[in-house]
Amino acid sequence: MQSERFFLNPNLKLENTYMTLPSHLFSKLLPISVPTPKLILFNHTLAHEIGFPTNSFNENDFLSFLSGNKVLEDTMPIAQAYAGHQFGYFTMLGDGRAILLGEYITSNGERLDIQLKGSGRTPYSRRGDGKAALGPMLREYIISEGMHALGIPTTRSLAVVTTGEKVLREQPLEGAILTRLAKSHIRVGTFQYVAKWGSLEDLKALADYTLKRHFNCSSKEENPYLYLLHEVIKRQAQLIAKWQLVGFIHGVMNTDNMLISGETIDYGPCAFMDTYSLKTVFSSIDTEGRYAYGNQPLMAKWDLARFAETLLPLLHSNQEEAVSIAQKAVSNFSALYQHYWYNGMCAKLGLQHQDIEDKELIHTLLNLMETYEADYTNTFYHLTINQVSGTKLFDSKEFKDWYQKWQSRLKQEGTSPDSIQNLMKQNNPVVIPRNYRVEEALEAAITHHDYDVLIALLKVITNPYNYDKIDKSYMEMPDSNGCMYRTFCGT
């Protein structure tokens, strides 16, 4: 380590409590230096929200910090080890192209990981170069900020810098590094790694650390590890319900991409659904539809079962009893998910007081949307503003019959039309990060170095519930070619 790679900033303090865990859970190393870093995007809104001391940097140190050319004095960056089931197959993984700089304590006292993604080879790179191309890093910035604006727990993007070097994929591409923030990067795969290659003491240390960092576990809890399992299941049920409610398709729900904190992570092959269909798949590598839109709740439950397996030694000393406890906990996921999803769907239809017939009302609408190939987001938008004509769905007799039932049901609410519409406006976005719009922005930025399209897109998608100022061009569906959209992993 060379001294010029460190800098002092008295206004920025980073901790790394993760290094109190057993040493085989991580590797200490510095990011690889890059030749000519250039700041492309910086999230001033996020920096202000967390009290990040942007103005206390000199220009050189700031750019060096975001590129990994310099790290803060008295810190030691690490790459984290983890494992995971990838498309059902278990393997050893780890931060193959990411380095955790440390943990930042926000102005509100929240602890956030600051991680560089695309910062070079690590012990977990598995023959990869550990670097990232500009396109996928810009894509993660766009989608993660769009997700945050939609009210969905997610990792956040603080900055994107180009590195001044090319990375070799199918062809040479411009290199880049993303600065990512997360409540932590502890994954189901982290627990799988320890359960497979660590000791019982290691597993207990990781579970205790996770409880302390993310969960307010009362000393009155008879079994804190069962409490941990219940809380992770609840957070994932809430998260997946939120995905489904806006038509978000993650694309690669492997166990290494399920964060214990309940945030969305990894925006490689993700996309947003246009035409409503439970079978929608965008990922080029998901040839069997394992992670299709309609399968996401099932896959979340499968991942949680793998998490529960790692905790068995902590749940009970008797193996059979531990399995029984775990199975009971995981089986509760479906009911929790249905509860959160059902409440969300009722809100999307303006229903504040649930009725026994509401589930049929919801499922009938969704079935009609699938039959008539209706746009998911736009359908709920037009229901919200009560403009229901001019599409195959709205002009069908089946929909008109449904609409009358819905209107009758709304009258039973006993609330004003304005109150109903306000509820719907809060739950039905006007815009989402439409896939073709994201690609337009990336094409302009990467091919022509024109970031105006991307900045304009960010301005729109970070105000997704703004019914007062609508640019309808961002609501338009893609043409037929756009419906064949495919996404790829960013590696």
DAJO-V51279 format. One record per backbone hydrogen bond with DSSP energy under -1.0 kcal/mol. NH is the residue of the N-H (numbers start at 1). CO is the residue of the C=O. E is the energy in kcal/mol with one decimal. If there is no record, write none. Layout:
BEGIN
nh:co:e
NH:CO:E
NH:CO:E
END
This chain:
BEGIN
nh:co:e
5:2:-2.0
6:3:-1.8
7:71:-1.7
12:9:-1.8
15:103:-2.6
19:16:-1.5
20:17:-2.0
21:18:-1.7
25:22:-1.9
26:23:-1.4
27:79:-2.4
29:77:-1.7
32:119:-2.4
36:163:-1.9
38:162:-2.0
40:160:-2.7
41:160:-1.9
43:158:-3.1
44:42:-1.4
47:43:-2.5
48:44:-2.3
49:45:-2.2
50:46:-2.1
52:47:-2.4
54:52:-2.5
56:53:-1.5
57:54:-1.5
62:58:-2.5
63:59:-2.1
64:60:-2.3
65:61:-2.6
66:62:-2.1
67:63:-1.2
68:64:-1.1
69:64:-1.3
70:64:-1.6
71:5:-3.0
73:7:-2.8
75:72:-1.1
78:100:-1.9
79:27:-2.4
81:25:-2.7
83:189:-2.4
84:91:-1.5
86:89:-3.0
89:86:-1.6
91:84:-2.2
93:82:-2.2
95:80:-2.7
96:94:-1.6
99:116:-2.3
100:78:-3.5
101:114:-2.4
102:114:-1.1
103:15:-3.9
104:112:-3.3
106:110:-3.0
107:50:-1.3
109:106:-2.0
112:104:-2.6
113:182:-3.4
114:102:-2.6
115:180:-2.8
116:99:-2.8
117:178:-3.0
118:97:-4.4
119:97:-1.0
120:130:-2.6
125:122:-1.7
128:125:-1.6
134:174:-2.7
137:133:-1.3
138:134:-2.5
139:135:-2.5
140:136:-2.2
141:137:-1.9
142:138:-2.5
143:139:-2.8
144:140:-2.5
145:141:-1.8
146:142:-2.1
147:143:-2.8
148:144:-2.1
149:145:-1.9
150:146:-1.5
151:148:-1.5
152:147:-2.2
155:264:-2.3
156:181:-2.7
158:179:-2.9
160:41:-2.2
161:177:-2.3
162:38:-2.5
163:175:-1.6
167:173:-3.2
169:171:-1.6
173:167:-2.9
175:165:-2.5
176:132:-2.4
177:161:-2.6
178:117:-2.2
179:159:-2.7
180:115:-3.1
181:156:-2.6
182:113:-1.3
188:258:-2.2
189:255:-1.2
191:187:-1.4
192:188:-2.0
193:189:-2.1
194:190:-1.9
195:191:-2.7
196:192:-1.9
197:193:-2.8
198:194:-2.3
203:199:-2.2
204:200:-2.4
205:201:-2.2
206:202:-2.4
207:203:-2.5
208:204:-2.7
209:205:-2.4
210:206:-2.4
211:207:-2.5
212:208:-2.2
213:209:-2.3
214:210:-2.6
215:211:-1.7
217:215:-1.7
221:218:-1.9
227:223:-1.9
228:224:-2.1
229:225:-2.0
230:226:-2.7
231:227:-2.5
232:228:-2.4
233:229:-2.3
234:230:-2.3
235:231:-2.5
236:232:-2.3
237:233:-2.2
238:234:-2.2
239:235:-2.4
240:236:-2.8
241:237:-1.7
242:238:-1.9
243:239:-2.1
244:240:-2.6
245:241:-2.1
248:243:-2.5
249:271:-2.8
254:252:-1.8
255:85:-1.4
257:254:-2.0
258:255:-1.2
260:186:-2.6
262:259:-1.3
264:153:-1.6
271:249:-2.0
273:247:-3.1
276:374:-3.0
280:277:-1.5
284:487:-2.8
287:285:-1.3
292:289:-1.7
293:280:-2.2
294:278:-3.0
295:292:-1.3
296:293:-1.1
299:295:-2.6
300:296:-2.3
301:297:-1.9
302:298:-1.9
303:299:-2.5
304:300:-2.3
305:301:-1.8
306:302:-1.5
307:303:-1.8
308:304:-2.7
309:305:-1.9
310:306:-1.2
311:307:-1.0
312:309:-1.0
314:311:-1.8
315:311:-1.5
316:312:-1.5
322:318:-2.6
323:319:-2.5
324:320:-2.1
325:321:-2.3
326:322:-2.5
327:323:-2.9
328:324:-2.0
329:325:-2.0
330:326:-2.7
331:327:-2.3
332:329:-1.0
333:330:-2.0
336:332:-2.1
337:333:-3.3
338:334:-2.6
339:335:-2.0
340:336:-2.4
341:337:-3.1
342:338:-2.8
343:339:-2.2
344:340:-2.0
345:341:-2.6
346:342:-2.5
347:343:-2.0
348:344:-2.0
349:345:-1.2
350:347:-1.5
351:346:-3.2
358:355:-1.8
361:357:-1.7
362:358:-2.6
363:359:-2.6
364:360:-2.4
365:361:-1.7
366:362:-2.2
367:363:-2.4
368:364:-2.1
369:365:-2.5
370:366:-2.2
371:367:-2.4
372:368:-2.6
374:369:-2.7
376:274:-3.2
379:375:-1.8
380:376:-1.4
381:377:-1.9
382:378:-2.6
383:379:-1.9
384:380:-1.9
385:381:-1.9
387:382:-2.4
395:391:-2.3
396:393:-1.5
400:396:-2.0
401:397:-2.3
402:398:-2.1
403:399:-3.4
404:400:-1.8
405:401:-1.6
406:402:-2.6
407:403:-2.7
408:404:-2.1
409:405:-2.2
410:406:-2.4
411:407:-1.6
413:410:-1.3
420:416:-2.1
421:417:-2.6
422:418:-2.5
423:419:-1.8
424:420:-2.0
425:421:-2.7
426:422:-1.5
428:424:-1.6
430:464:-3.3
434:432:-2.3
438:434:-2.4
439:435:-2.2
440:436:-2.0
441:437:-2.1
442:438:-2.3
443:439:-2.7
444:440:-2.3
445:441:-2.0
446:442:-3.0
447:443:-2.2
448:444:-1.1
450:444:-2.5
455:451:-2.6
456:452:-2.3
457:453:-2.1
458:454:-2.6
459:455:-2.0
460:456:-1.5
461:457:-2.8
462:458:-1.6
463:460:-1.6
466:463:-1.4
467:465:-1.3
474:471:-2.1
475:472:-1.5
483:479:-1.1
484:481:-1.6
485:482:-1.3
487:282:-2.3
END
